[in-house]
Amino acid sequence: MSFYSIAEPVNSRQKIKHSEFLAFLFPIDSVEEAESIISQHRKEYPDATHHCFAYISGFNRETQFYSDSGEPTGTAGKPILNALLSANMTNILAIVTRYFGGIKLGTAGLAKAYSGSVQVALLKANKIPAIPYSTYHLELNYQGINPLKYKISSFNGHIIEENWDNRAELKVQIPEEQTKEWEEFINGLKAKFYLNYKKEE
């Protein structure tokens, strides 16, 4: 079975019986990264009623964890996890932040709201195959953007960040098995487009 992750964070918002459900999806490389994001998220939304979450880590989904975060047992974390599992996701963290609107949804209603919030966010996500990637930071003249983007696509790579200033700055992920050919290509662009790059360790 093929598993997928997401190229960049994505979020969505739903209102269900006056309660607001904000779903946030994050690509993760480790449990430690997931826990760090959760901690930071709680600080960013301190007035929320609940921060329920689930994450899956590992290219074979070795690690799975969820939390109901104060909601009735089994009504939040597990439905969030099941939404990720049924979509064949891994290396992903989902946090659903709830602002209580005064009307109780019941256990079935809560489970549906939490899983549905994740499903809506997944529809917006840029899904990518869950395989090992290497990450590169590139800076180059604008004339080199089109041939570079074409080559990134041909390598089944992804642009995950773009910054357009005096020169173009890109953060790119390339499948690890193709990094040798990729580096040969970008080394060939160095002189022509004044390209500089750094590989994340």
N, C-alpha and C positions, 0 to 999 in steps of 0.2 A: 504494500500500500504506500502511496506517495503522501507525504505530509507537507504542509505549507506554513509559512510564517508571513509577516507583513513587512513591507519595505520601510514604512515610517509610521509614527503614531497617528491615530485617527480617533475622532470622538463623535458622539451623536447625543441627541436630547429628545426625550419623550415626556409627555404629561399624561398621567393615568390617574383618573379620579382625584385630581388636584395635587397629587404627588408628582414631583419632578424626578426623573431618572436620567442621570447623565452617565453615559457609558464611555470609557476611555480604554483604548487598546494600545499596547506598547510592544514593540519587538524587544526580546531580551536574549542575552547570551548566557545568563547564569541565574541561580537562585538569589545570589547576593545582589545582583542588579535589580531583580524584581522587588526584593525587600527594601532596597534604597528608594526606588520609585514610589512604592506604597507609602513609605515614611514621609517623603517630600509632598506627595499628593495630599495627605492628611493635613499638612501645614498650609497648603494652598486653599483648602476648602474646610476651614475649621468649624464653620457653622452648620455643616451638613448633619443630617440625622444619622446616616449610616454610610460607611465605605465598605461595601462587600466586594470580594475579589476572588479570583482564581488564576493560577498560572500553571503552565506546562513548560518543562525545560528538557532539552535533550533531543537529538535527531531521531531517536526511537521512543520519544515521550517517556523517558525513564522517571522523571520527577513530576508529580502532580500534587497540587495543594490548593485548598480553598478555605475561605472563612465567611461565616454568616454575619460577623461583625455586629452582633446584638439582635439581628432579626431571628425569628423562630427557627429552630434547628431544621436544616434541610430546605429552607425556602429561598435561599439566596446564593450562597457559595457553590453548592452542588449544581443548581441549575445553570449558573454561569459556566462552571467547568464543563458540564454536559454540552452546552452550546458550542464551546471550543472543540470538544472531542468530536462531536457529530459533523463539524465542518472540516475535520482532518487537519487541525491546527497544532503547531508546537512552537517552542521558543517564543512564547507570547504570554503577556500579562493582560488580564481584563479587570478593570475596576469599575464598579457601578456605584455611583454616589447618589444617595436618595435624600431629597428634601421632603419630609412628610407634609402632606396637605390636609390632614385632619380626618380623612376617611380611611378606615381599615380595609385592606384588600382581601384578607383571609389568606390561608396558607397556599391554596391553589392559585389565587390571584397574584400573590407575591412571586411565586415560582415562575409564573408566566411572564410577569413584568420584568424580572431580572434576566431570564433567558432571552426574552424578546428584545431587550435593550442591547444585549451583546450581538444578537443576530442582525439588528439594524446597523450597528457599527461595522460589522463584518461586510455588509453589502457595500460600504463606502471604502473599504480597505483595499490597498494595492497588494494583493497576495503574491508571494514569491515561493518557489520551491525551497523547502527546508534542507539546504545543503550547506556545507562550510563555504563561507565567503571570506575574501580578503578585502580590506577597506583601504582606499587610497584617497589622499587629498591632492588635488591638482590645481595648478594656477597656470593660465595661458592667455595668449592674445585671442581676441574674439574671432579672428579669421579661422582659428582651428576648431571652433565649436562643432560645426556640422560634421566634418570627418570623424571627430572624436565621438560624437553621439552615435553616429552610424556604427562605429566599431564597438562601442559599449553594448549596443543592441545585438550585434553579431556574436558577441561573447556571452550572451544571455546575462549581462550585467545590469546594474540598476544605478541610476543617479538618485541619491537620497537627500542631498542638500545642494542648493545652488545660490551663489551670491554674485550679483552683477555690479561691479564697481569699475575702476579703471581697467581692470583685467577680469576675466572670468575665473571664478573659483568654484570648484565642484568637489563634492564628496561622493565617491563611487564605490560600489561593491562589485567584485568580480569573483566568479567561482574559483575556489582555490586550485582546482585541477588545471585551470587555464592561466594561472598567474605568470608563468614563464613566457608564453606567447604574448600576453598582454603587456608585460614590461618591455619586451622587444619592440612592440608597436609604439608605446609612448616614448621610449628612448629615441626612436626614429623621428619623433615630432619635436624633440627638444630644441634643436637649432632653428627649425622652420617657424615655429610659433612661440619661441621663448618659453617652452613648457617646463615647469618645475613640478616635482611630485614627491610625496612622502607616504610610505606605507605604514599603517597603524600596526604596532606590535601587539 
